[in-house]
Structures are given as structure tokens and as C-alpha cells.
Amino acid sequence: MKNYKNILASFLIVLSVSSCKKQLEIDPKQQIDASTALNTTADVQNALIGAYTSLATGDLYGTNLVFVPDLYASDGYLTWRGSFTSYRNISSKALVANNVEATRTWVTAYAAINTANIVLSSLNVVSNAATKDVIEGKALFIRGILHFELVRLYALPYDASGANTNLGVPIITKAVKTIDNVNNKVTRNTVIEVYTAVENDLKTAITKLATVNDQYAAKAFLARVYLQEGKYALARDLANDIITNSPYHLITNSLEAPFRTKNSNEGIFEIQQNEQSNAGTSNDGLATFYASYQNSTGGDVGRADALVNTTFYNSFETDDKRQTDLIYDGTGARTGFFSKKWYSYFDNIPVCRITEQYLIRAECNFRLGTSIGATAASDINTLRTRAGLGTITPTLAIILSEREKELAFEGFRLHDYKRTKRSIGTFAYNDPKLVFPIPDREINASGNTLVQNPGY
């Protein structure tokens, strides 16, 4: 059973766990007041590790931040046939305000943000300047990407031509170290305020991480933010920087390798998983929902809940390796097409791959009529050649189609359709039904200072 804590109560950081539990199954029996716990560099580093551990849970990148955006935009793309009502309601756009997935993602994201804030508030105990910069950069990275994920799921989409004054999500930058620090009267910032805060956190993170490769994870996310905002020149230049200067590059001999090989040459930012530490093998985790096959001992792997829709499967060109190598037939009675990206419970989860940067650079160069780093045609055809296809002269529609096929089932579809103002089935890109509810329990805890989204 999944346990959920109110966002306000969960602001207390957990600094130690029971040794008999998996790393990701944190049992908060020993809650330590962070104001007295973080007295050394090691304490601060351990707290930072705790924030990264939160990212790997099923509440965040272990499942929901990758799975939900595709399930929400499942029309003609992904078919849900599982028994979890919370996911079925997301797929059918029939959510209620206490949807389990909306609640746990909100709560855990803000708990991780608070952990990052506690780290940032404790930097004075770190004496080594270089170490301090890296810790600060990583904490800002976590805070920035989670505010970004929250505003994309719980608010109407950013509009490059609009004022973006719709309600976003609360921007939390003050550390809550004890229950006395809790502010019950939390309010929502506007969408533009949240995006500005995200940009600032990631830009500062890049500066602080300038001496380590972690800078490229921050750059990859900032490029993603700029693309979502329609800031094409900024997104293009960051993508080009990553392609040109980072140690990451395309793997050309295997499309499956980035998902089977831990910390591969394509993986700019990966969620680390193994047999002792993973998002789940029965009721949570990407492989749990996406996989459907028998292992070498005849045991079933995966619940076969999320199938590749036949409409999407048939949209691939003949001999496209993104279809033949990354989609497979389910075994036994669990028939249908399934994504091979999420195939094993213990594989890493690549959240940012160099592939995305080629697609960002191609789209932005095309939109701007530029050829920074390469032409749009060159980048698209590089990816098509890797997929076993011939070269083409791209249009914007072709570039977006290539993006959809390259990044299929990696959590991009909902956000891409919103930023390009494409309908999802019968729902307009900005339909309130494509926005998560603010959890009821949070609104009640705030005394209704948190305003609910329309329709809930």
C-alpha cells in the first residue's frame, strides 16, 4: 500500500532510515530536526542524497513524471487496461480532486523541494568553496526541475504569446525545518512567476556546476524549459552546447542500449535503479506497468497494463527500428504491443538523453531559419539514419513526428501537444481536464488559500 503525507507535515526531512528496508521504501520513524542535524559537510551531502532519492520514487521520476504525461495524452498512442482506478481516470480525463497520483506526486515533489531548501539554508557549514558550489548547484537543480514539473501538470499551459497570469503552483524557497516553521496559508504563484523561478534556479545551478558534468543535466532541463516557453534561440543554443561540448553522444549501433546500459553515453541525467533500490516491481515502477513478457525462469515480468496503441504502432514507416527494436509483442495471454524502453525493473531511467538535444536543435533551427551547429535536416536525418530510414527534407510537422517517435513513452507527449497547441483526442490543448487537480487535502490544510483548478 502506498502511504501519503500532507505536504505541510512532510516538510520535515528524514535523515535516517531502517536498514532492513529498500532504499526507496523510506520508513520515517526517525525524523531529525534539520536545524540541529546539518552541522557538517557530510550532513548536508547526506541530505542532498535524500532529495535525489525522492526523485527516484514512483511518485516522481520512478513512475509518475514519466508515465502520467503519456497516459494523459493516450489517445491514439497508449492504451491503459490495468486495474488501478487512479491511472484509468487519468487516461479517460475523468479525475477527481483526491486522485491518488495527483496527491502523491504533489506531496513528494514538495517534500523534495523542501529538502533542497534545507540543504541551501545549511551551506554555511560547508567550508570548501568548490564542494559548496556543487552542493548548491545540485540543490537548485532539484528545486528548479520539480517546480517545472509541477507547473506543467497542475496549471494551464505556458503560452508563448500570452501573459501567463493563470494560477501556477506555489513557489517554495524557504526551508521548513520544524513544525513551527510550517506556513499553512500557502498560495499559488502565477505560471509566469513559476517559470521565471525555474529559469533562475537552473541558470544558477549551471554556474555553480561549471566544473562538473552535472552542469549538462541542468542545461538539458533548461533547454527543455525554454522549448516549452517558445524561447527557441535560447533552447537551440543550449542544445547545441550540450551536443558540441558535453561528453554525451548518440549510440548508433543500438537503439535499446540507452535503456539497458546504465549511465550510457546517451544518458545526460538518469535515475539510478538496481535490485536493492528501484521504484517498484509489483504496484509501481515503469517496467511494472509497461512490460509484458516471461523471463528466463518462466516468470511474468510486468503487469501488461500499458499497451502501445495500434494507431501509433502503425504510424511508423516500414523497417523503422524504433518500431521493430523498441516495441515487442506481449507473451502468452498478455497480448498486444509493448514498449521495450521500460523492460526491466532494475534498469536505470534516462530522464534526459542526448537524443532530445538533437530534436530541440533541429526544431529551433527550423523555426528560426538558422543552422546553428547543424541544419535541421542534418539533425533529423542523423536520427532517421540511426533508425534505419532514408533521408528526408523536413517540415515542422515531420520534425514533431520524428520527435514523437524518438521520445515515445518517455513522458513528453502531453507537454509537447500543449506547447504546440495540438488537440488531444477531443480535448483542446488548454482544456482544464488536461490539468491535475490541486489535492483536496492540501486545499483544506491551507484553509482554502490554495485555489482549486477549474472543474474540480
N, C-alpha and C positions, 0 to 999 in steps of 0.2 A: 504494500500500500504506500502511496506517495503522501508525504507529510508536507503541509504548507504552513508558513508562519506569516503573520501580519507584517507588512513592510516596516512598520514602526518598531515593533518588537525585534524584528530580525536585524536591526541595525547594530546590535551588539555582536562584536566579532568573535568567532570561535577560533581559538588559537591552539587547541589540542583535541585529539580525537581518540576514541577507543582503538587499541591496536588490533583487535580482532575483527574490525570492520574493513571493508574495501575502502580505498582512499576516497572514492566518490560517495560513499554512504556515510556521510558525516553525522555522528551522533553528538548533538550539542549538550552533553552532560556537564562539561566544564567550560563555562563562559567566564572569561577573564576580562576585567576592566582594562581596556586598552590604554587608559591613561597611566596605569602602573605597569602594564605588561611590556610595552615597547620602549625599553630603556637602552637597548644596544642595537648595533647594526644587524646582528643576527636576528633579533626580534622583528625588526622592520622587514627584513628579507623573508622571514617565515610568514609574516602577514601577507606580503605580496604573493607568495606562493599560494596562500589560501584564496586570494582573489582569482588567480589563474585556475585553481581547482574548481571554483564556482563556474567558470566559463565552460568547463568540460562536462558539467552535469546535463542531464536530459532536459532540464528546464531551459538551458541556453543552447550552446553550440553542439552539445552532445546529441540533441534531437531538435528541439523546437525552432531555434533560429534558422536552421537549415530546412527542416521539414515543413513547418507551417506555411511559409510563403509560397511553396509549391502546392500544398494541399488547398490553400485558399484560392489559388488560381488554377484549379484542377481541370476545368472544362476543356475537353478535347486533349488532355495532357496526362492526367493521373487519375486513376480510379481507386477510391477507398472502399474496401469491402470488409473492414475489420469491425470488431465489436465495441470499440471504445466510443461512447457517445460523444465525448468532447471533441474528438477528431472528426467524427461523422458530421457533427454540426458545423464545424469549420468548412468542411468540403461542400456542404449544402448551403453555406452562408445563412445559417439559422441559429446563431449563437444567442445565449442568454448572458446576463451580466455576471453570473457566477461560473462561467465556463472554466473548467479546471485548468486548461492550458493557458488561457489568458491570465489567470490568477497566479499560477506558479512561475510563469516567465516574468511577470511584473515584479513579484516579490523577490525572486532570486537575483534578477538584474539589479534591483536597487540595493540589495544586501551586498552584492559585489562592488557596486559603486561606492557604498559606504566604506567597505574595506579599503578600497583605493584611496578614499578621502582620509581615512585614519593613517594610512601609510604616508600620505602627503603632509599630514599635520605632524608627523613624527620625524621628519627629515633632519631636524636639528640634532638628533643623536648620532647621525652618520657623519663621521669626521673626514673620511676620504672623499675628496671632491668628485673624482671620476665615478666612484661607486654611487655616490649620492645622485649624480646626474642620471645614471642608468636606472636606478630605483624610481626616481621621479618620472622619468620618461615612460617607464612601463606602467606606472600607476595612472598617469594621464592617458595613456593608450587605452587602458581598460575602461576608464571613466568615459572617454570620448566615444569608443565604439558602442558601448552599451546605451548611452543616451541616443546615439544614432539608430540603433536597432529599435529602441522603444518608440521613438518619434515616428518611425516608418510603420510600425504595427498599430499604435494606439492613437494616431492622429490622421486627419485628412492629408493627402499627399502634398509635398512641396510643389509649387507651381512657379516655374522659371519666369513667367510673365506676370505673376501676382504679388500681392503684398505679404502673403503668408502669415496673416494675422489670426488664422484659426488657432484654436487651442491645441497645443502640443502636449508635452509631458512636463512634470516638474524637473527643473534643473537642480540637482543636489550637489553642492560643493563643500558643505560644512560637515565635518566628521561628527558622528553621533557615537560617543564613547561609553556613555552610561544612559540609563533610562531617564535620568534627569535632563539629558540633552535633547530628548525627543520633542520635535515640534509637530503637534497634532494638526495644526492649521496649514497644511501643505496646499499650495495652489499650482495650477498648470501654467507654464510659460507658453508663449506663442510658438508656432512652428519655426518662424524665422529666428527667434531667440535661441531655440534649441540647436538649430543648425549652426548658428554663429558660435555657440559654446562648443559644439563638436569640432568645428574647424579650429578654434583656438587651442583646444586640448591637443588635437593631433598635430598641429603645427609646432607647438611647444615640445611635444613628445619627439618629433623628428629632430629638433635641435638638440635635445638632451641625449638622444640615442645616436648622435652623429658618428660615434666611434665604434659602434657595434652593428651587426646585421639586423638587429631588431628595428632599426630605422626603416627598413623596407616594408615591414608589416604595417607600420604607421603610415608610410607613403601609399601603400596599396589601399588601405582603408580610406585615406584622404582622397585618393583618385576616385574611389567609389562614391564618396560623398559629393565631390564636385560633379561627377557624371549625373548623380541623382538631381542635383541642383541645376543642371544645364550649363554649368561653367566649363565649357568644352575646352578652351585653351588651357586652363589650369589642369584639368583632368588629363589632357593629352600630354602635357609636359611632364607631369609626374609619372605617367605610364612609360613614357619614353626614357626617363631617368632610370626607372626600375629595369627596363629591358636592356638598356645600354650599360648600366653601371653595377647592377646587383650581381651576386653570384648565382642567381637562379636562371635556368634556361629550359626551353622546351625539350621534353623527351620525345624523340622522333621514332623510336623503334617499338613503342608500346603505348597505346592509349590507356591501358589498365594500370600501368606501373605507378602513376602518381597516387593511386588509391590502395595499392598493395605494398608499396615500398615506403617505409616510414622515413619521414624527413627527406623526401626525394628532391631532386634538382628543380622540380616544378613548385614545390611547396613553400611558399613565402611565409605562411602562418598556418600551423597545423595544431589541432587538438590531439594531444598525446593519449593513446589508449593502449592497454595491454590486458592480459588475463586477470591481473590483480586490480586494475583500475580502468573502468570503462563505464559508459553511460547506461548500459543495461543489456541483458541477454534474454529477458522474458517479457517485460511490460514497458520497456523504454529502450532507446538507442536506435540509430538509423538502420542498422542491419536487422534489428528485430522487426521493424515494420516493412522494410524493402526486400529482404531476402526470402528466397523460396527454393531450397534445394536440400539434398541429403549429403552429409559429409562422408568421409571415408569409412566411418563405422556404421553408416546407415541411419544416423540420427538426423532429424529435421533441423535445419538452420533457418531461423526467421519465421514470422507468423504469416507471411504472404498477404499482408493487409493492403499494401500499396502497389498497385499494378501500373505498368506503363500503358496508357490508353492506346487502343489500336489506331485511333486517328493520328496521334503523334507518331507512333511506330511507323505507320505507312507514309509519313511525310518525308522520310529520309530518301535520298537518292539511292539507286541501286549500287550495292557494294560499298556504301558508306560504312567505314569501320566504327563510327560512333554508334551505328545500329548493330552491326554484326559482332563487334567485340565488347560492347558495353551494355548490351541488352540480351537477355537469355530467356529460354523457356523454363517455366517452373516445372518441378518434378512431381510425379505421381498424380494424386488428385488435386494438387495445388497448381492448377494450370493457369496459363497466362504469361504475359511478358513482364520481366522484372529488370530493374536497373542493376548492373553489376558494379556500380561505383560503391554501393554500400552493401558489401558481400560478406564481410567477416565482423564479428562482434569486437574484435581486438585490433583492427586496423586503425591507423590514425585518420583523423578527419581533416582534410585540407580545406581550410576556410578561405584562404587566398592563394590562388595559383597564378603563375606567370602567364598562363593562357588568357586569363581575364585581362591582363595588361595589353596584350596584342589586340584584343577586341575593343578595349577602350581607346587605344591609339588609333585603330582603324576607323571607328565610328566618329571620333572627334576630328580627325584629319578630313574625313569625308564631309562632315557638316560644315567645316570651316574652309574647305577648299585648299588645304595645306598638305604638306608631305613631310612633316617633322619626323625624323627618324626613319621613315619609310612611307610609301604611298599606302593608301587604304587597300588598294588592290593587292599590293605585295603582302601585307599582313594577313588579309583574308585568305589569299591563296597559299600562304605558308601553312595555315591551319587546314585548309582543304587538301593540300598535298599530303600532309600527315595522315589525314583521314582516308587516303586512297582515291581522292577525287581529282578531276581536272580543274584547270584554272578558269576563272570567270571574270567578267567586268562587273564589279559590284554596284548595286544601288543601295540606298538606305534600307529598303525592305530586305534585301539579300543579307546585308550586314547584320540586321537584327535577327534574321532567321538563323544565320550561322552562329550568332551568339547564343540563341536558344538551344541549339543542338550541342554546342561545345560545353555549355554550362548546365545542361539538363540535370534536374534533380539535385542541384547544389544550392537551392534557396534563392534564386534570382527572379523567378517568373513574375510573382506578384509585383515586386518593386520595379521591374523593367516595364511591365504593362502600365503601371501607374505613371511612371515618368514620361513615357511616350504616348500617354493618353489613349491607350487602346482598351476597348471593352473586354471584359472577362465574361464569356457567355452572354447572358442578357443584362449583365451589370455594367454600368458605366464605370470608368476608371476611378472616379471620385465618389462612388456610391458609399454612403455610410455603412452599408452592410459589409464592406470590404475593410472595415476598421475594427480592431479588437475593442471590446468594452473595457472601461476602467473597472477593475474588480469592485464589486459591491461592498465588500468588506473594507476596502480602502476608503471608499466614499463615506461609509458610516464612521470609520475611525477618525476621519478628518472633520467630522461634524458638518459634512456637505460643503466644505470649502473646495474639495475636488469636484469638478463638474463632470457629469457623465456625458459620454458621446451620444449623438442623436440616435434614436431608435432603440435604446436600451432602458 
